Amino acid sequence: MKNDTWVKPYFTKYKSLLLVIFFLGTMTVFCGGALMFTSGYTIDKSATHPYNILLIYVPVLLTRAFGIGRPVFRYLERLRSHNWVLKITSDLRTKLYSTLENDASYFNETHKTGEILGILADDIDHIQNLFLRTIFPTIIGYIVVILISIGLGWFNLWFGFLILLLLLIETVLVPLISVSVQEVRKFKQKQIKSKLYTELTDNVLGANDWIISGRKEDFKYLTSNSIKELNQSKNKTSNFSENRDLFLQIIFGLMVVSLLIFTNLTFTNNQEAANWVSAFALGLLPLSDSLIPVSQGFDEWPEYKNSITRLNSIKLVNKEKNIQNKIDLNNLSIKINDISFKYSNESSELISSFSQEIPAGSNLAIIGPSGSGKTTILQLLMGDLRPIKGSITINDIDVLSLQTQRSEIFSVLNQNPFLFNTSVMNNIRLGNQQASDTQVVDALKKVGMLNTIEKLPDKLNTLVEESGQRFSGGEKQRLALARIILQDTPIVILDEPTVGLDPITENNLLETLFDVLKDKTVIWVTHHLHNINYANTVVFLANSHIEMQGSPKYLFKTNKHFQDLYKMDQGL
């Protein structure tokens, strides 16, 4: 919590609302105690047969007032506290999304997708529960402890000190012991669950082997020990909580007994004073509702702490990387300067010392076996990933500082372009929201889809259906290409756009692609050499390095390996 930037700032930002919450929470507890106090006094006073009903009129009115005040203050406290939570939740989510957006280029290097989903789905909820279940009840409980100790100390200093000691056991010592014990047990449960997940995964994947070996019964009981151990740990946790709450009730009972002894020694000099005995004892009873939840809130702290730690692990990129430049979109040349890259969970480099110059208007094809790093180079090129060495520049400006212009510089056509369940017009216009109907029609004409669209029942207003199910794979690629035409970026990235297409459709699509994009810089990732002549330069990646590069004609004439690959790709 020392360097926390996700929780502590809100204590200052919304301090006025926070003070209101603590006041309302304290008044709720006060009204609950005062209700029982005045009720006890009224009962005792009535039992002495007062000679005038007016002698209990005021206590009766106070009983009604506190009876009404308790739910009213409770409602207002809940209203304010949830208002607080909604405010900070809104701020936290905005901050989280902004952080992820600003740090998108680097976030995947330090966080797994599961962690990102965990942060989005759970951690923000944990933070709001931290306030509602731990911070608010604890602080209100401590305010009540101070007020009770001061109030009883006003009658008798030593008795006030005794009650303070019992209250500190109730709200400080026991919660600290509880959180220490439960944190260890929950950590152990987490380890057991992790082990159990591994066992279950291995068992399911190897189920056929167990069946073939005839050991079906053994298979059934493979995870029984881990499940038994987990259940035992959970039972211990549950039993500890129950025993702790029982101990807290006993401590609270000691306070009530102590108060009864004290009031009997202090207020039994005459009948009038004796009327206060039950008032004090009954007035203390409702306060347990604000004291026992302190320990229960502490129990959940380890889970909240993990969420806070995870949130604070998200760092914005440093100031140098946050500096964004603007670039003229004409004649963009790309320089890839000796870059290397590896993922955090890998020991060896996926890309090593990769360099390339891509002049404006040229077509570069990157080929290589699966897993050679072709798509990773595209991610590095667009700034989705950061190289561990080297740099990528566009007109001598680092691509990482051009992210605000990214959609103006790059457009992408990948293997599975997504079409939304809306009209053809809306899907195409995603490339440029300001595009006119005429521009959309021209784009469809250039990609060879206008006649197809014109034959549909509602033409441009025809729904493409979910994921573009109305169209074939080649047609979806052409519609996506029409988007790119409207987007009109100087650099177009093709990430294996013809995968899954039949040879005729592939040939027609590539012919259309390179005809429509003839004035653009095209970087084309492909897994084979079919139609490779569309590229000016071919780069073949293997074993993290460039194995060969040059124009298709040059490589075919001079490189035996390229010749063999080309013949193999052609089925020769």
N, C-alpha and C positions, 0 to 999 in steps of 0.2 A: 504493500500500500504506500510505501515511502515515495516512490516515483510514479504513483498512479496518475494517469491523465484521463480516466474514464469515469471515475466515481467522485473523487474528492472535489473537482471543480464545481459540481452542482450544489454542494453545501453553501458555497458563496453566491453562485448565480441566482439561486432561488431561496436565499436565506429568510426572506420575509415570510414566504409560504411555509418554510420549514418551522419557523417559530410559531406560526398559527397552528400547525399540525401538533406540535408538542403541547401547546396550550390547551387545544381541544381534547387531546388524549388525556392530559392530566385532569382536566375538568370532568371527563367521563369517569375516571377512577374516583375522583373526589365525590362526585354526585352519587356513585354507587356506595361508597363508604358512608357518606352523609345520610343517604336514604336509610341504611340499616341503623346508623347511630340515632337518628331522630325517631325511628320506629321503636328501637329498644327503649329510649327515654320515654316515649309516649305510652308504651305498654307498662313500664314500671310506674310511671306517674298515675296512670289510670287505675292501676292495682291498689293504690293508696287511697282511693275514693276521694278525689279532690272535692272540696266543698263548693268549687265554682268551675264550671266547664271551660271558662275562659283561660284557666291555668294550663290547659292542654291545647288551646286553640292554635297558638303559634306553632308548637311542634307538629300539629296535624297539618297546618298549611305548609310547613317546611317539608314534611314527608311527601306531600303532593308535589311540591315544587321540585324536590330532588328526584322524585319518581319520574316526572316529566323531563327534567333536565338531563338525566343519564342517557336515555335513548336519543334525545335531540343532539347532545354533544357527541354521542357515538356516531350518529349519522353524519354530522358535519365533519367529524374527524376522518371518517372513511371517505367522504366526498373530497376533502382537501388532500388526503394522502394519495388517493387514486389520481387526483388531478396532478399532483406532483409526479407520480409515476408515469402518467401519460406524457407530461412535458419532457421528462428526461428520456423516456423511451423514444419519443420523436427525435430529440436531439441526438441520442446515441445512434439511432438507425441512420439519420442523416450523416452523422460523422463517419459511421462505418462505411456507408456506401461511397461517400466522398473519398475516404481513405483507400478503399479498394479500387475506385476508379482512377485516382491519381497514381496509385502504386501498381496498377494492373500489369505493367511491364515487368515487374520484379516479384510480384506476390507469389506466383507459382513456384518460384525457386525455393521459398522457405516454408510454404504451407501446402499441404495436400488438399485435394478437393473435399475430402471428408471433413477436414478441419474447417474449411470455409463454410460448408453447410452447417457444421456444428455451431459455428459462431453466429451465423444468420438465424438458425432455428432455435438454439437453446441459450446461448450466452446472454443475449439481451434480456430474455425472460428471467434468467437467473439474477441479473442485476436488479430488475424491478422487484423480484422476490426478496432480494437482499434488503431492500428498504422496507418492504411491507412486513416481512417475517422476522427480521433480525434487528436492523438499525432502529426503526421507529419503536417497536416494543421494548427494546433494551434501554433506549434513552428515556422513554416515558417511565419505565420501571425504576431507573435510577433517580429520576425526579421524585417519584413517590417515596423511595427510600429516604431521600434527604428530608422531604417534608414530614414523614412519620417520625424520623429521628429527632428533628428539631421540635416538633409538636410535643412528643413525650418527654424530651429533654427539658422543655420549659416547665413541666410539672416536677421532674426529678432528673438531675443530670446523670446520675449513675444508672438509673433505669433506662434512660434514653440511650446511654452508651451500650447497655446490654442488648437492647432491641436492635441497635445499629449493628452490633457484632453478629447477631442472628441473621439480620437482613443481608449482610455482606456474605455470609456463608451461602445464603439462598441465591443471591444474584451475582456473585463474583467467583467464589471458590468452587462451588459445585459446577457452574457453567464451564469454567476453565478445565476442571478435571474431565468433565463430560466431553468437551470438544477434543481433548487430547486422546482419550480412549477411543472415541468414535472415529476420529480421523485415521488412526492406525487400522481399525477394523474395516473401514470403507476402502482404504488403500488395498488391504488384503483381498477384499471382495472384488475389487477391480482387477487384481492380478488373477484371481481364480476365474473370473469371467473371460479374461483374455485367453487363459489357458483352455477354457471350455470351448470358446469360439474356434480355436485352432484345432482342438480334438474333433469337434463336430464337422468342421470343413474337411479334415483329412478322412474322417470316417465316411462322409457322404461321397466324396470323390473316389474313395476306394471300396464302395459298397459292393460292386460287382465281384471284386477279388475275394471279399469275405464270403459272399454267397457261393462262389465257385469252389472255395476251399472247404465248404460245408460247415463253417463256424458261425452259423446264424445266431446262435444263442450268445456266443462270445461278443458278437457285434452289438447286441442289444445292451450289454452292460459295460461297454467301453468307457462311457462318460459318467457312469454311476458314481464313481468315487469323487469326481470333481463336483457333480451336482450335490452330493451328500455334504461335501466340505463347504460348499457355498451356502446351502440351507442351514448348516450348523452355525456358520458365521452370522447369517441374517438373524437366526434365532437368538444368538448372544447379543446382537445389537438391539433387538426388540426387548429382550429381557432386561438389558442394562437400562434402557429408556424407562421401562415400567418401574424398575427398582429405584432409579433416580427420582422419578416423579413421586414415588411413595416416600422416599427420604425427604424430599422437599416439603411434602404435606406434613410429615412428622415435625420438621423444623418449624413450619408455620404453626402447627399445633402447640409447640413449645412457646411460641410467641403469644398465642391466645391464652394459654395457661398462665404464663408470666404476667400478662396484662390483667387477668382475673385476680391473681394474687396481689398484684400491685394496687388495683382499684379497691379491693376489699380492705387492704391495709390503710388506704388513703381516704376513701370516700364512705366509710361506714360510721362516722362520728354521729350522724343524725340521719333521719329518714330522708330528708331532702337530698342530702349528698349521696345516699345509697341508690337513688334513682339513676345515677350516672354509671353504675357498675356494668349492667348489661349493655348500656349504650356504647361504651368503649369496646367491649368484647365483640358485640355484633358489628360495630363499625369497622373492625379490623378484618372480618371474614372475607368480604368481597375483594379485598386487596390482593388476595392470592391469584386472582385472575390476571393481574398485571405483573406479578413477580415470577410465577412458574414459567410463563412463555419465554423468559430471558434465556433459560437453559435450552429450551427447545429451539430457539433461534440460533444459539451458538452451535448446536449440532449440525446445522446446515451450512455453517461457515466454510468447511473444506470445499464443498461443491462450488460455492460462490467464489472462493479464492481462486480455484482453477479457471473459472470463467474470466475473472478480472485479469489473471496472469496471461491468459490467451489473448484477450483484447489488447492488453498493453504490449503484447509481442508484435502487434501490427504497427509498423512504423511507416510514416510517409517517406518518400524519397527525399534525399538531402537537398539543400537549397540549390546546389549547382545543377542537379538533375531536374529540378523544378523550373529552372529558367527556360522559358519557351521562346523559340524564334519563329519568325515568319519568313517564308521563302517565295520567290517568284516561281510560278508553276510552269514556266516555259523552259524547254531544253534542260530537263533534269537529268543529270548523270549521276550514277551510283558508284561509289568506291567501297569495296569490302576489304578492309585493311587487316590482314593477318589475324583473323578472329579464331578463338577457340571457345568451346562450350562443353559443359557436362552438367547433367542434372544432379541435384544435391544427394540423391540416394544411389548414385553410381560412382565407382572408383575411377573408371577410365573416361577419357574425353570422347564424346560423340563426334565432335568436330575439332580438328586440330589444324591450326595455321592455315586457314582458308582465306584466300585473297582472290578478288575479281574486280575488274572494271567493266561497268555496263553503261555504254554511251546512250544518250537519248535516242529513242527510236529503234533500238536494237532488240533482237529476240534472243534470249538466253534460255537454253533447255538444260535442266538439271536432272540427270538420270542416275540410277543406281539401285541396288537391291533393297528390299524392305529393311527398315531399321538402320539405313546408312546415314540418315540425318537430313534427307531432302526437305521434308516439311519443317524441320527445326530451323533450317536456313531461312525459310520464308518467315517464320515467327521472329527470328532475329532481325531480319530485314525490315519488318514492319514495327519493331519495337515491342513485340509481345514478350520477348525474352532479352536478357542482357548478356552479352558475351563475357566470359571470365577474363578474356584477353583480347586486345584489338578493338576496332571500332568500325562502324558503318556510317558513311556520310552521304548526303545528297547535296550536290553542289558545295561540298566542303563543310556542310553543317551536319552535326551529329543527329542521326535519325531520332534518338531519344529526346531531343529538344524540339522535335517537330510534331509531337503527338496531338497538339491542338488542331493541326492541319491534316491530320492523318486521313480523314475521309475525303479530303480534297486531293491528296497525293496518290493514294492507293485504292484500287477496287479489286475484288477477289471473286473468282469463279472456281468453286471447289467441286468435289465429287457429287455432293448431294445438296444443291441449292434449295433453300426452303421457300416454299410458296404458301402464303397465308390463305385461310379460308375466307377470302373476300374476292372482289371482282378482278378480272385481268387488268383493268385500268389501274386499280389501286396497287396491285402487285408490281406492275412495271414502274409506276410513279414513285415507288420507294427509292429509286435511284436519284430522283430529283423532285421534291414536293412541289416545286414551282413550275414544273414542265407543263406545257399546254397539251391539249388533246392532239393537236397536229404533231407535236414532237413525239408523243407516245406512238402515234400511228407510223411515223417515219422510222422510229426505232424498231418497231415490229416488222416493218417492210425490209429493213437492212438485214435482220436476222432470219428472214424467210418465214415468218410466222403470220403475216398479215392475212393471207388467204385462208389459213386454218382458222384464225379468229373470226374472220368475216362469215364463215360457214356455221359458227355456233349460234344457238337460238338468240342469245342476247348480246352477241358480238363482244364488245369491250366490257360490257357489264355482266358477262357470264361469270358465275362463281367458279373458281378453280377447284373447290372442295379442299378438304383437309389435306395438308402436305402436297397439294397439287395432284391429287389422285386422278383428276380428269385428263391429265396429259401423260404422255410417255416420257421415258428418261431423256431422250434427245430433245423433245419439245420443252421439257422443264429447263434444260440447259440453255436453250435458245431464248426462253423468256427471261432467264437470269441474265443472259448476255444483253438483252434489250435494256435491262436495268443499268448495266454497266455503261451502255452507250449514253443513257441519260445522265448518269453520274459524271461522265466525261473527265476522268482522272488521267493524268499523263502516264501513270504506271499501272499496268494491269497484271495481276498474279493469277496464274492458272494452276490450280493444285489438282492434278490428275482429273480433269473434267470429263474425260471420256471413259472412265472405268465403268464397266458393266454394260457398255453399249456394243451393239453388233458392229462388225467391220464397216458395213455400208454407212450406217448412221454416224459412226465415228469419223469416217472420211469426210462426209458431208459437213459435219459439225466443225471439224478442224479447218476445212476450207473456208467456211463462213467466218469462223473466229479470226483467222489471220487476215482475211480480207477486210473485215470490219475494223480490226485493230491495227491496220497497217501503219498508221501514224503514231502509234503508242509504243512505249517501252513495255515489252512483254517478257515476263519471267515465268517459265513453264516447267513445272515439275511433272515428270512422267515416269512410268515404270518400264517402258519398252521403247524401242527405236522406230516403231511404225510412224511414218510421216515426219520423221525427225528433220527432213530437209526444210521444214518451215522455219527452223532456228538458224540464226547466224552463227551462234557458238554453242557447242555442246560441252558440258562439264559432267564427267562421270565420277561419282563418289563411291569409295569403297574403303573400309577399314579406317574411317575418320579422316581420310585424306583424298585429295584429287588424284585419281589414278591416271586420267587422261583428259585432255581438253583441246578444243580447236573447232574449226568449221566441220560440218558433216562430211563434205567432200574431201577435205584434207585428212581427216581421221580414217575415212574409208580407204584412201590410197596408201596411207603410211602406217596404220596401226593394225597389226594382226588381230589383237584382242577385240578391237572394235568391229573388224570384219566378221569375226566369229560370232559376236553378239548379234550383229545385224542379220546374219544368215539364220541364226537360231530363232530370232524374233520373227523372221519371215517364214519359218518352217522349212527352210532349205537344208 
